[in-house]
Amino acid sequence: MKKVLLTIIMLAGIISAQAQTEKSDRRIDINALAKQYVKSNEDVTLKILSPDKVLITECKDGYTIEVKGKGEERWKDYDIKITHIISGSSETHMTTAGGKEYDLERGALFLDADRIVLRKAPQQNSILVIKQGDDGYRLKIEQKSSSKESRTAYRETDTSWDFNIPFKNVGKEKTSVYRPQSRFSLNILSDLEFGMGLVSAHSQADGMDVGFDNAGWEFILNNIINWEYRPFKRTYLSLGFGVDWRNYRMKGDNRFLKEDNKLIVAPYPDGADVNFSRVKVFSMTLELMLRQGFNKHVAIEVGPVVNFNTHASIKTRYSTGKGKDKERFKETSSNIHQKPVTVDFKAGLIINPIEFYFKYSPTNTLDTDYGPEFKSMSAGIIIGL
């Protein structure tokens, strides 16, 4: 009798433990499993059964997998994005079955898959999508690398907005000229671009000689704050706030000279040893660009740049005389009546990560009631930081 009671108690304990385990398992939703999968540094697998939607898109050095589905209860619904990035010397193999072709650069969409299996290891990642039956299919992507610096990023995609700040949103593929992400994004200091170019002028007043060969320069810092709208995968509209320094440098027989509250172009004194004469303009900029990508690495963009010119100055250096009689001169002024707002039209060719740009302005740089007429041109390169 005691043995029978002991057996019943043990069976009851096992049944209770199994019930608790099953209940515990049911409370682990896909969102939690996906986060555990991404955080793990070991050989790990994530299996998702009967997803409503699977989208696999090729990105720089890897793949982005978006998976959406519904659980038995509302809090179990999932809408996640996982990005496999593999570094170093790598190779990728793709095998398919079911007679279908997949363009992973545009994105492969599956709406009736039976399961998706993700696996990652230090030097290998894989994606497997399967549907059974007569109309079934199978897609397997394997990535192998000699490097152990591979990484995996995770993001829930329950919104059409991205908000990115430095050192936080590691999943963003900045190395691609188009971005398989949310339709809208706001980036603060996370999409910076630095540019440097040469400056020239057109429609110049008589006596001016500002050209690309005069070593005038332009420094650009773009996208301190940047907003993007992506209506199509390779097409997006961006509005970025930045700053710009331009140095219009003139050599030759004439100089910029402040005289009676006006800036004029005047000759140097006789026998002067000329160094340079320049106008420098500092601006805050709003850049509205329409970008069209052709593949992951090549794109073009065009659009206006509005310059809010907050400061301008002149500086001229020359000397007269020789030997002990040599005298050096530096003429400066910070009140030269620049136009408060000017507009450039910019065109750029992007061969990632470098952009070659050209800017042309139809507006005068200075207020012509107080200074000589000239309009700006510049050309150079921009590099994403």
Secondary structure, 3 states (H helix, E strand, C coil): CHHHHHHHHHHHHHHHHHHHHHHHHHCCCHHHHHHHHHHCCCCEEEEEECCCEEEEEEECCEEEEEEEECCCCHHHCEEEEEEEECCCCEEEEEEEECCCCCCCCCCEEECCCCEEEEEEECCEEEEEEEECCCCCEEEEEEEEECCCCCEEEEEECCCCEEEECCCCCCCCCCCCCCCCCCCEEEEECCCCEEEEEEEEEECCCCCCCECHHHCCEEEEEEEEEEEEEEEECCEEEEEEEEEEEEEEEECCCEEEEEECCEEEEEECCCCCEEEEEEEEEEEEEEEEEEEEECCCCEEEEEEEEEEEEEEEEEEEEEEECCHHHCEEEEEEECCCCECCEEEEEEEEEEECCEEEEEEEEEEECECCCCCCCCEEEEEEEEEEC
